[in-house]
Amino acid sequence: MLNPIHLRTLQECVRTGSFAEAGRVLGYTASAVSQQMVLLERAIGASLFERSARSARSTGLAIRLADRSRDALGALDALEREVHAMVVGDEGSLRLASFATANARVLPDVLAAVVAQRPNAEVQLDEGEPDEVLDGVLDGVVDAAVVFEYDLDPRQWPVELCVTELMAEPLRLALPDSHPLAGSPEVDLRELSDEAWICTRQDTAGARSLVRLAAAAGFVPRIIFRSNDYAVVRDLVARGLGVAVLPAMALGDDHVRFSRIAGWQPHRRVRTLHRKQNTNPLLPIALEYLARSCAALAESWHAGEQRQPIRAEAP
């Protein structure tokens, strides 16, 4: 196999017409250049120079080989640059997955920041519930997933994954403007035991959390509408068709009042999952921006409640 170092040295020997001058350009001694050319001649099985006591004249074969190797060495240089770019994250690909509300509230800023820092990288985003994206992380198809876990519906994540909490979303009661308790800073769930309730689909973590939250208050919620689209849930609440418990990222200003739940404050925990052995250089960049974005969002909720404790609107 031809050694690219020897081919580069050959090109300088042919160009300068001197082992000593080629060595000066490349940082080798004349003896080292001569040794490289001997090894190259052995590799191809032919002489490349007409040697004398004072000179080494390039043969026609040496000239042709130096010329033909130029494109190959250029391609190798390009490959080395591409590999370096991938190693440091200037190029390459990053695939993330997340759930709908985080995709709406967190991921746009994160993706824009990653692309701005690494414009030549390919960044992809998939959407799904935690159980839908988990296998992709385990299989290495997805570099990192943003998932959630309710305090009232805890779960265990696979031990081979690195699990990092990004933020704790407080759960809030959503009441229509017309409700007698609308505008109250805190509401005791027992006061809503006779209400119609709106929540996510049956057998989701949100639905199970509502049932357990109501059970702790001594009643079974009468659930009449279900949707995994929080915009639909808020619209139904705004129209006076029921009340709901929503995580902070799902809050919005659409004729719906939000109150704290009196007593213990339950949360939905937002976390990232990634394989411990994942060495993608783009991954730490994305994780850093995810942490920043979530911290800023959580701080805005706190500041909003400090300014206006009766209505915890989305920032």
PyMOL commands that set and color helices and strands:
alter all, ss='L'
color gray80, all
select helices_A, chain A and resi 4-16+19-26+30-44+60-88+100-105+107-117+130-139+189-192+205-216+230-238+248-250+282-307
alter helices_A, ss='H'
color red, helices_A
select strands_A, chain A and resi 49-51+56-58+93-98+122-127+144-150+161-176+186-187+196-199+222-226+244-247+256-261+267-275
alter strands_A, ss='S'
color yellow, strands_A
deselect
rebuild
show_as cartoon
